[in-house]
Amino acid sequence: MLNSQLDFSISTYWPAVKAISFDLDNTLWPIKSVIENAERQLWNWLERNHPRITEQHDLFSLRQHRADTAVAFPELSHDISALRRQSLESLLKEFGYARDLAHARSQAVSGWRAFYAARHQIEYYPDALSTLQRLHSHYRIAATTNGNANLELLGIADHFSAVMRPSEVGCSKPDSGIWEALCDALRLAPEQILHIGDHPEDDVLGAFANGLPAVWLNRNDDRWPAEYRPCIKISSLNQLLP
């Protein structure tokens, strides 16, 4: 049986915890519509500047092109920014807009900027900022994400003592490397860091496997995978008490 809590005290459940790590996408803000809009902005840029590409590709086939790029460049699988740029550069070269890879990279800069700016046009969940502010008074706060959000651009970097991104760490959740990097950055033992996120495998089980306590944020009443051991579940960050 999943342990579903209403409100609970972090200090009571985990008295050793000194820091709280948050996932970002789908934890502090919903991401699906944000990425869809960012991809649309990139397609619009391509249509204005490189129309031969949009004559052959729509949003769906561009996503498939990016998936194919991931297969061709497995070393980029953990770095979504590098993967998206590689896909864009490959398209520019394929459709004759770039002489070589270096030229493709320079050509792709403004397109990537259009995408990345739109990627930061987020709307926080109603409980997100208030929870960060409340818990920041009691714990050090970190972010451990598989995404590419820039907290400086979002204006919330001051809340965070550390930010773990795959592009900088070299691996993504649930790989042990990102949890080790988090512990090193905070100079804390795994049992002193509570991780909170929406993804059962990447967030909760990834944390468990590396000695961190974890809470599953289940906003959509999803079913916990039956093959995994139970965990604490919340449906709102407001349920977290210091």
N, C-alpha and C positions, 0 to 999 in steps of 0.2 A: 504494500500500500504506500502510495506517495504521501509524504509528510507535508500536508498543506496547512500553512499557517495564516492566521489573520494578521495580527501585529506581533512582532517578537523583538526582543532586545538582543542585539549583537553581543553586547558585553556579557550577557547571561549565558548565551549559547557557546560563545568562543571568547573566554576572558583573556586569552593570549593575543588576540588580534589587535594589531596596531595600525593596520592600513587596509583600505578597501580598494580593490581593483574593479573597474567597470568595463564591460564591453561597451561599444559605442553604437554602431548601427543596429537598429531594432531593439536597443536597450534604452538609449537616451533620446533617440528620434527614429521614426519610421524611415526606411531607406528605399523601398521599391519605387515609389513615385519620384523620389529625388533622382535616382539613377535613370529612370525613364526620361525625365526631363533633360538631364545632362546629355544623354545619348541623342535626344532630339535636337539639342543645341549644336552638338557636333555634326549631325547630319545636315542641319541648316547651313553650317559653315562650309561643309563640303559642297553643298549645292551651289553656294555663292561663288566659291573659289575653285572648285575642282569638279565641275559638273559631270565629267565622264564617269566618275565613281558613282554618283547618285543615279545616273542613267541605268546602272547595272545592279545597284544595291539599294535595298530599303533597310529600315531599322532591324528587321529580323535577320536578314542575311549578313548585316554587319556584325551582329552578335555571333552568328555562326563563324564568320571570318575570325573573330577574336578567339572563339573556342578552338578553331583549327590552328591558330597561332600558338595557343597554349600547348597543343600537342607537338608542334614543331619546335617550340622553345621551352622544354620542361624546366629548365633552370630558372625561368621567370614565373613559375606556377605560384610562388608565394607572394609575388610583388605585382598587385593588380595595376598599379600605375605604370610600371615598366612594360607590362603585358599590353595594356591599352596603347601605349605609345608605339610599341613594336608593331602592333596590328595596323595602326594608322600609317606608320612609315612604310610598311610593306605595301599598303594600298597605293600610296603616292608613287612608289617605284613601279608597281605593277601596271598602273594606268598611265605611265609616261610623264608624270609630273616631277620626277626627280631623276637626276643623272646617276646618282649612286647613293649609298647609305648615308653619307655625311650630308648630302644635299637633302635627302628625305627627312633627316632629323631637323634641319633648319626650317624646312617647309612645314613640318608638323607642329612647330612651337605654338603658333597662334591658335590652331585647332585644339591642341591640348589645353591651352588656357581657357578657351571657351567651355570645354567640357568641365574642367576642374572648378571654374568659378560657379557653374550651375550645380556641381556636386555639393557645394557648400550652401546652397539655398535650402536649408532644412527648416523644419518646424518641430520644436522639442515636444515630447510628450508632456502633458500638464504637470506630471510629478517629478520631472527630471531636474530642473534647475533648483527647485526648492529642496530636493533631497541632497543634491551636491552641496548646497550652502549649509544645510543643517548638519550633515555628517562631517563636513570639512572642519567644523569646530571641535570635533572629537577624534578624528582619525586623519592620517595622511591618505590622500586620494591619488589613485593611479588609473591609467587607461591601458587596457590590453585588448587590442583590436586586430582583426584580419583585414581591415579596410585601410583607406588612405586619407582619412579626414585629418585636416590640419587644425588643431585646437586654437592656434593663434588667429587664424582666419575667422574662426567661429566666435572668438572673443571670450573663451572660457578657460584659456590656458592657466590662468592664475589659480584655478581650483586644484591643479594637478601637480604632484611632486614628480611624476614620471609618466612617460607615454611609451608603450611598447607597440611598434608597428613592424610588420614583416619586412618591409623595405629596408629597415635599419638593423633589425635583429638577424635577418637572414633565414627565418623560418616563420611558420604561422601556427596558430592554435590548431590542433591540440599538441603539437610537437613540444617535447620537453624543453627545447632550447629557449622558447619564448618565456616560459615560466621561470627558468633559471635566470634569464636576463632581468626579469621583473624583480626577483629576489635580490639579485646583485645591485640593481639600480636603487632599491629601497634599503638595502643593507639589512634585510630581515630574513628570518627563517620562513619556510613555506607555511608553517602553521600559524604564523603571525599575520598572514595576508588573506583576507576573505575576498573571493572573486564572485561577481554577480553578472550574469549574462543570460541571453535568450536561447542559446543553442545547446541542446543536451550533450552532444558529443564534444564540440569544440570548447565550450565554456565549462560546463559542469564536470563532465568526465575527464576532460583535459586537466582541469584543476585538481580533481581527486587523485588522478594518476601521479601527480607530482607533489602530493602532500599538502595542497592548499584546500581549506574548506571552501564550499561553494553554495550558492543559492541559485535556483532556476527561476528566472523571471518569465512567467508564462502569461502574457497579456491576452492571448487568444484562446485560452482553455484547450490547448493542444494536449494530446495524449503522450504521457511519458513512455519512452520505449520499454516494453515489458522485459526485455532481456537485461536491463541495467538495474543496478541496485537503487533503492529509493533515495530521494534527496529532499531537502526543504524546498518548497515551491511557494512563490508569491505571485500575485497578479498585478501588483502595483508597488512602485518604489516607496510609496507612502507608508507601507507596512514595516519598513526598516526603522527600528528605533536604535538610538545610540547604546 
